[in-house]
Amino acid sequence: MTKTRRSAACYGKPDRIRVSASTARLDPLVNAAELETRRTNWQPDAPHYLRGHAKLLTDHVLQADRGADLNVFLGKHTSPVTRESH
């Protein structure tokens, strides 16, 4: 899991967040020590899909910036997916 996603997982419903539309910011109003404790104790959720088509998609579909394709089609050379290849 990425650091950003992991950090976002440390916030919950009772936490207050300051929203600024003019600066496009979300500032959590949570004590830094509390956040560090949450980060230390955080565990990822168990995988939801253990088999089947959904498991295949979860494990092998690339994100949009990489072509939203299955990673098994990249081949061993792992060349970047270009717009012209689709």
N, C-alpha and C positions, 0 to 999 in steps of 0.2 A: 504494500500500500504506500502511496506517495506521502511525503511529509505533510503536504497541504491537506490531503484527505484525512490523514491521521489527526492532524490538529483540529479539523472541523469536527471530528468524532468526539472531541473532548468537551464540546459545548452541549448543553441540554436545555430542556424546556424552562426550568426556573431561572436560567441565566438571562441577564439583561444585555441588550445590544444597542449601541447608539448607531442610528442610520443617518447618513448624510447623502442625500440625492445630488446635491450640487457638486460634491467632490467624489461621488461614487465610492463611498467607503462604508464598511461595516466594522465598527470598533466594539469588541466584546468588553463588557464592564465586569470582568472577573479578575480576582486577585491572581497575580502571577504565580504565587506559591501554590495556590489551589490548582491552577492549570498544570503546573509541573507534576503535582501529585496525580492528577488525572492521566497525564501522558505516561507516567511511570506505570500506573496500574492498568492501562488500556490493553485490551486483548481483542483481536479481530473476531468477528462473528464466524461461526462455523459455516462452511460452504453450504449454500442452499440446495444446489443441484449436484447430485452425486453421480448421475449417469444420464444417458439419453441425449437428445438433440439440444436441450437447454445447456447441458454440461459442455457439449462440444462448442456451442456458441460462446459461452462464458470463458472457456479456456483459449479459444483460437481466433476470435474475431478481433481484428485490429481497430484502433480508434480512427475517427474520420480523417485526421491529419495524415494518417498512413495508408489511406485508401479504403477503409471500412471493408476490407477483404479478409479472407482466412489466411492466417500466417503460414499455413502449409503450402500456399501457392508462391511464397517468396523464393523457395529453393535454397540451396546451401550457400549461394553467394551473397544472400541477404542484401541485394542491391535495393536502393530506395525505390519506393513506388512513385512513379511520376504521373502527372495528369494525362500524358499521352498514352499511357499503358492501359487505360480503361475505355 
